[in-house]
Amino acid sequence: MHVAQFRELARTRLNEEMRDGDDPDALGLAVARERKVWTRNRLTELGVERAKFWGWPNIYTYAKALGEQLGRGRKQISSAALCDLRLLNRPRAIRSPAGMKDSPPRPRSFS
């Protein structure tokens, strides 16, 4: 997709939102937003195509399988690299050993 197409999409969206499509600052931000939306959608499409090509039902299982293959292929991989993301998203106070009493068990090593 070309920059001119992003600009036209951005101008159309700004006009639909009752904003000035000729304002250079607003237009620049809108073009960046359209480019970001297009990129995200295109990468999702490509990921779905690749997952289906390799026989996986969706992107999640495909990405999980790739991670598991990485873990099996490297004997010296750190167990800290393969952790539950729910643990990383917790506040620091809860991540302390005292706050992890009820946390799920640690992930198993692939070695």
C-alpha positions as CSV (number, residue, x, y, z in Angstrom):
1,M,0.0,0.0,0.0
2,H,1.3,3.4,-0.9
3,V,1.6,6.6,1.3
4,A,-1.0,8.3,-0.9
5,Q,-3.6,5.6,-0.1
6,F,-2.9,5.9,3.7
7,R,-3.3,9.7,3.3
8,E,-6.7,9.3,1.6
9,L,-7.9,6.8,4.2
10,A,-6.7,9.2,6.9
11,R,-8.4,12.2,5.4
12,T,-11.7,10.2,4.9
13,R,-11.6,9.0,8.5
14,L,-10.9,12.6,9.8
15,N,-13.9,13.9,7.8
16,E,-16.1,11.1,9.1
17,E,-15.1,12.1,12.6
18,M,-16.0,15.7,11.8
19,R,-12.4,16.8,12.1
20,D,-10.3,19.0,9.8
21,G,-8.8,16.7,7.1
22,D,-6.5,19.5,5.9
23,D,-4.8,20.1,9.3
24,P,-1.2,18.9,8.7
25,D,-0.8,17.8,12.4
26,A,-4.0,15.8,12.5
27,L,-3.4,14.4,9.1
28,G,0.1,13.2,10.0
29,L,-1.2,11.4,13.1
30,A,-4.1,9.9,11.1
31,V,-1.8,8.7,8.4
32,A,0.4,7.0,11.1
33,R,-2.7,5.4,12.6
34,E,-3.9,4.1,9.2
35,R,-0.4,2.6,8.5
36,K,-0.4,1.0,12.0
37,V,-3.9,-0.5,11.5
38,W,-2.9,-1.8,8.0
39,T,0.3,-3.3,9.3
40,R,-1.4,-5.1,12.2
41,N,-4.1,-6.5,9.9
42,R,-1.7,-7.6,7.3
43,L,0.6,-9.3,9.8
44,T,-2.4,-11.1,11.3
45,E,-3.5,-12.3,7.9
46,L,0.0,-13.6,7.1
47,G,0.2,-15.3,10.5
48,V,-3.1,-17.0,10.0
49,E,-2.0,-18.1,6.5
50,R,1.3,-19.5,7.8
51,A,-0.4,-21.3,10.8
52,K,-2.9,-22.9,8.4
53,F,-0.1,-23.9,6.0
54,W,1.6,-25.8,8.8
55,G,-1.6,-27.4,10.0
56,W,-2.2,-25.4,13.1
57,P,-5.8,-24.2,13.9
58,N,-4.8,-20.7,14.9
59,I,-1.9,-18.4,15.6
60,Y,-1.7,-19.1,19.3
61,T,-1.1,-22.8,18.9
62,Y,1.4,-22.1,16.1
63,A,3.4,-19.6,18.2
64,K,3.3,-22.0,21.2
65,A,4.7,-24.9,19.1
66,L,7.5,-22.6,17.9
67,G,8.4,-21.8,21.5
68,E,8.3,-25.4,22.5
69,Q,10.6,-26.3,19.6
70,L,13.0,-23.6,20.7
71,G,13.0,-25.0,24.2
72,R,13.7,-28.5,23.0
73,G,16.4,-27.4,20.6
74,R,18.6,-25.6,23.2
75,K,19.7,-27.6,26.2
76,Q,21.2,-24.5,27.9
77,I,18.1,-22.3,27.7
78,S,17.4,-20.5,30.9
79,S,14.3,-21.6,32.7
80,A,13.6,-17.9,33.4
81,A,13.1,-17.4,29.7
82,L,10.2,-19.9,29.7
83,C,7.9,-18.6,32.4
84,D,4.2,-18.0,32.9
85,L,3.4,-14.5,31.6
86,R,0.8,-14.1,34.4
87,L,3.7,-14.0,36.8
88,L,5.3,-11.1,34.9
89,N,2.2,-9.0,34.8
90,R,1.8,-9.0,38.6
91,P,2.9,-6.0,40.7
92,R,6.3,-6.4,42.2
93,A,5.0,-6.8,45.8
94,I,3.0,-9.9,44.7
95,R,6.0,-11.3,42.7
96,S,8.0,-11.6,46.0
97,P,8.4,-15.2,47.4
98,A,6.0,-14.4,50.2
99,G,3.3,-13.3,47.7
100,M,3.7,-16.4,45.5
101,K,2.2,-18.9,47.9
102,D,-0.9,-19.4,45.8
103,S,0.8,-19.0,42.4
104,P,0.7,-21.7,39.8
105,P,3.6,-24.1,39.7
106,R,6.8,-23.1,37.9
107,P,7.0,-24.2,34.2
108,R,8.8,-27.4,33.5
109,S,12.2,-27.4,31.9
110,F,12.5,-28.9,28.4
111,S,16.0,-30.3,29.0
